[in-house]
Amino acid sequence: MLIGGSNKEALLCTREGAKLCTIATRTEWIWALQCRPKHNTIALGDNGGGIALINLQFLTVHGLYKDRYAYREHMTDVIVQHLLTEQKVRIKCRDYVKKVAVFRDRLAVQLPDRIHIYDLAHHEDSYDMHYRIKERIYQSLPCNLLVVTTNNIILCQERKLQLFDFQGVKVREWVLAAVIRYIKVDGGKAGSEGVLVGLKDGTILKIYVDNAFPIELIKQVRP
């Protein structure tokens, strides 16, 4: 739904009325909002006679670990697909899904003011697709990238990595020499997983969640 009015904002909301995002801000009341059929273009009209065309771009939000691929659908749902069996399960979050991460039997979904942690009902079954809620972290934790491990979540903010447990307590922090472009959990023993980190300056690091010191693997130097 598109909602406008005296608050001078154009809002994108779910069918149930949950706010997804603010798509435009005006200096006058917004009296008219209309979307172009089968396109992501919106026309806006305000009380001062202003007319604007807004093009919405919906980025892909997804996560992958071995044979499990999780992605956002309809802005508020998460689909988990088993790539070998092609089974799919839909998780209805009923709120704006900002980030998704998957690792082994864990699934993390970041919403505007909280993070939901799911696990599989049957850990021993590699084909199980029954996810259940394990923990809820009631904090707004903005980040560029998000990954999940067996007992923790890791958030990336520019040059900083922060490790939180599933109760929302910050356990460890790493401040790196350059902006982080890529992070991926590389496996390992529960509580000692390794994370591959790619930096903007060409450095690739290996960080273990129980170790404060990153290990440099490769340094790509531009000619």
Phi, psi and omega in degrees: 000148173252130183230131176220173179160216187288344179283357175065022177236146171258122186248143171257123185230163174284173177297334179275356178096004178285131182290131175263309180193165172267123184261343178196151175231131182239170177266353179236165174303144176262117185259338185216137174221130181215133178262149176280125183305134176064018176225168178257030180257135182236135174260137184231137174232134182243175186295336180275005181090003180285140176234134181224146172251129184238129177255120181270137175239123181257112182284154176283127177245115186205169176210150183221135169216112181051247187263013179241128182236124180244138181210158179277142174221139181057025175071334186238357180246154173239128176255128174249124182243133173270115190289338179277313182268346183065017173289148178227146174228139180254130176248116181271110181270338180057030176202168184292117179275116183265318182217152177224138176218143180225142179202121181049242182262016181250147174220128178244134180232119179265126177248173187305322185235013181195167175233129177261133176249125178246153169225168181279144180293326182235093186297328185283346182264112183289350180252003181295138180233019181263098180270139178230153181290133180253310181215157172232127177258108184271070176217148171270111185237085181296143181200161175272324181222152181220133171227160181235145174240190183299319185237002187215166165241150178237127180247139179252130175228095181058260181259005189244136170247133179236132180255123178241148170274179186282000173261001178088012180270129178286122184265320187204158179216139175238129175250119188257172189280342182215171180295138181275127179256335187206138172222144180208131176286127188260009180091188182123174180297144179304126182090353179226028184297150175261146181234127174273133184231124176255129182256161181297331182276007177096001180275138173243125184244155169244123180239128174264135189296340179258018182226133183278353188245115177294152178248124179279126180261311184218145172229108179275122181252125179290138179292000000 
